[in-house]
Amino acid sequence: MTVERLVRIIAGSFIMLSLALAHFSGSVDMTQISWMWFTAFVGFNLFQSGITRFCPMDIFLAKAGVKQGCGL
């Protein structure tokens, strides 16, 4: 597993964990439609792209003409 994939998995996990902690502490009501669902969507996509190597943003950027990086 590469560093990039691990970073995506860890970042996605932290985003979803912070939302869960905010929800269960009563700071955020995830039962209401809000921008927090967008944050949850981003966190989940980060997590799943680290595991599956499928990232919708990669597809959109490639179609927009953005070149792939060569790595470090």
C-alpha positions in Angstrom: 0.0 0.0 0.0 1.3 3.4 -0.9 1.6 6.5 1.3 -1.0 8.3 -0.9 -3.6 5.5 -0.3 -2.9 5.4 3.4 -3.3 9.2 3.7 -6.7 9.0 1.9 -7.8 6.2 4.3 -6.6 8.0 7.4 -8.0 11.4 6.3 -11.4 9.9 5.5 -11.5 8.0 8.8 -10.7 11.2 10.7 -13.4 13.2 8.9 -16.0 10.5 9.6 -14.9 10.0 13.2 -15.1 13.8 13.9 -18.6 13.9 12.5 -19.7 10.9 14.6 -18.2 12.4 17.7 -19.9 15.8 17.0 -23.2 14.0 16.4 -23.1 11.8 19.5 -22.0 14.6 21.7 -25.0 16.7 20.6 -23.1 19.4 18.7 -24.4 18.4 15.3 -27.8 16.9 14.4 -27.1 14.6 11.5 -30.8 13.7 11.2 -31.4 17.1 9.6 -30.4 17.9 6.0 -27.3 20.1 6.3 -23.8 20.7 5.0 -22.5 18.0 7.4 -23.8 15.4 5.0 -21.5 16.8 2.3 -18.6 16.5 4.7 -19.6 12.9 5.4 -19.7 12.2 1.7 -16.2 13.6 1.2 -14.9 11.6 4.1 -16.4 8.4 2.9 -15.1 9.0 -0.6 -11.6 9.6 0.7 -11.8 6.4 2.7 -13.2 4.2 -0.1 -10.7 5.7 -2.7 -7.8 4.7 -0.5 -9.1 1.1 -0.4 -10.5 0.6 -3.9 -8.3 3.1 -5.9 -11.5 4.5 -7.4 -11.9 8.3 -7.1 -14.6 10.2 -8.9 -12.6 13.4 -8.6 -9.7 11.8 -10.5 -12.0 11.1 -13.4 -13.4 14.6 -13.5 -9.9 16.2 -13.4 -8.6 13.8 -16.1 -11.6 14.8 -18.3 -10.8 18.5 -17.6 -7.3 18.0 -18.9 -5.3 18.0 -15.7 -2.2 15.8 -16.0 -1.3 13.1 -13.6 1.6 13.7 -11.2 4.8 11.8 -11.4 5.1 11.2 -7.7 7.9 12.1 -5.3 
